[in-house]
Amino acid sequence: MAPLPSSDQEQSALVHIWAHLSSDLQIRVIGLLAQLALNAVVTRPASQCEREEACYADPAAHPQNPS
């Protein structure tokens, strides 16, 4: 997903807002963004390549009982 283009004016406004947030709020925002990123990774569907690799896996290559 490509980031949305933003103007220099929008970016300077965001920098201005961020600079005026307390460090506690900045930490909360960063934590929320990290949680959002984690949720996006965890809930994404497996790619086609990963599903195909599972189909080609040889179950005899890794015996469960090595004795």
C-alpha positions in Angstrom: 0.0 0.0 0.0 1.5 3.3 -1.1 1.4 6.3 1.3 -1.0 9.0 0.3 0.7 12.1 -1.1 0.7 15.1 1.2 1.6 18.7 0.7 4.4 20.5 2.5 1.8 22.5 4.3 0.1 19.4 5.6 3.4 17.9 6.8 4.4 21.1 8.6 1.0 21.2 10.3 1.5 17.6 11.5 5.0 18.4 12.8 3.6 21.4 14.6 0.8 19.3 16.2 3.2 16.5 17.2 5.6 18.9 18.8 2.9 20.3 21.0 1.8 16.9 22.3 3.1 15.8 25.7 5.6 13.0 25.7 3.0 10.8 27.3 0.6 11.3 24.4 3.4 10.8 21.9 4.2 7.5 23.5 0.5 6.5 23.5 0.2 7.4 19.8 3.3 5.4 18.9 2.0 2.4 20.9 -1.4 2.6 19.2 0.3 2.7 15.7 2.5 -0.3 16.7 -0.6 -2.2 17.8 -2.4 -1.3 14.5 0.6 -2.5 12.5 0.8 -5.8 14.5 -2.9 -6.4 13.9 -2.6 -5.7 10.2 0.3 -8.3 10.0 -1.5 -10.9 12.1 -4.8 -10.7 10.3 -3.6 -10.6 6.7 -4.3 -13.7 4.7 -1.5 -16.0 3.8 0.0 -15.2 0.4 -0.4 -17.6 -2.5 3.2 -18.6 -2.3 3.0 -19.7 1.3 -0.1 -21.8 0.6 1.6 -23.4 -2.4 4.7 -24.2 -0.4 2.6 -26.0 2.2 1.1 -28.1 -0.6 4.6 -29.2 -1.8 6.0 -30.0 1.7 7.1 -33.6 2.0 5.8 -35.0 5.2 8.3 -38.0 5.0 11.2 -35.5 5.1 10.7 -34.9 8.8 9.8 -38.1 10.5 8.0 -37.7 13.8 9.6 -40.8 15.4 13.3 -40.8 14.6 14.0 -44.2 16.3 
